[in-house]
Amino acid sequence: MPTDKPITTTALAEHLGLSTETVRRKAREGEWPHHRFGHEITFTPQDVEAIYRLAAQPVRKKPPAKRRPRRSTKGNQVAAALAALEARAAV
């Protein structure tokens, strides 16, 4: 997109083959450099070059969330019941 004029989200979306909502979301979430004039989001040619550089970088996957093991309440109830039976048998 060789131009010195600001590029609109619609024009950038058509150029990249994305939806306008995707372009707005990436700008709003800070993933892509942009300029905001009121509610209008625009991109300079330098911003578009930076977006291309960002797209060329490998995507870093998030590490899987650590899950805590479940506590078995039934297992605790069974253990308590067995202990009670053993206590009665010992008497």
N, C-alpha and C positions, 0 to 999 in steps of 0.2 A: 504494500500500500504506500507507494511513494507520494507523499503529500506533506505539507507543513501545517495544514489545517487540523484542528482537533477531529478525532474520529469518534463517531457515535457508537453506542452499544449495538445498535441495529446493524450498522455497516461492518463492525468488527465481527459480529456473530455470523453475518453472511460470508465474510471473507474466511473465517475459520471453520465454517460448517457446523456451528453450534447454535443452540437456541439463545435468544436474547436473555432469557431468565438465567441460563448458565453463566453467561458473561457477567451479568449483574451480580450474581451470587459470588462468583470468584473475586470480583472487585470488592464487594461489600465485606466479605470475610477476610480480606487482606491478602489473598493468594496472588493477586495480580496488581501491578502498579496502575494507578489511574488518577484522574483529577475529577473533583466534584465541584459543580457550580449549582448550588441549591440542591435540587433533586436530580439534576442531570449529571450522569457519569460520562466522562469523555476520556479518550486515550490519545496521547501524542505518538508520533512515529517511534520515538525512543521507548515509550511504554510497550508498543507492539513488539519491538526488537527484544525487549526484556522478557516478554511473554514467550516468544519463540525460544529464548535461551532457557527459560524455566521448563518449557515443554521438552527440551532435549535432555534434561537431567533425569536420571533414573528415579523412579518413584520409590520412596522409602515406606515400607509397610510398617504399620504399628505392631508392636509386640502383642501377643495375645494377652488378654486380661487374666490375671491370676485369680483362680477360683479357690475359695476356701472349701475344704472338705465338709460335707454335711455331717451334722451331729445326729446320730441315730437315737431318737427318743425311745423307740421300741426296744432297741438293744439295751438301753439303760434300764428299762422296765423289766426285761427278761432277766438281766443280771440281778436286779433287786429281788425278784421273785425267787430265783434260785438260791440266793443267799438266805432268804427267809425260810425256804424249805430245808436247807442244810442246818439252819439254827434249830428248827423244830425237831429234825431227826437226831440231832446231837443231844437233846434233852431226854 
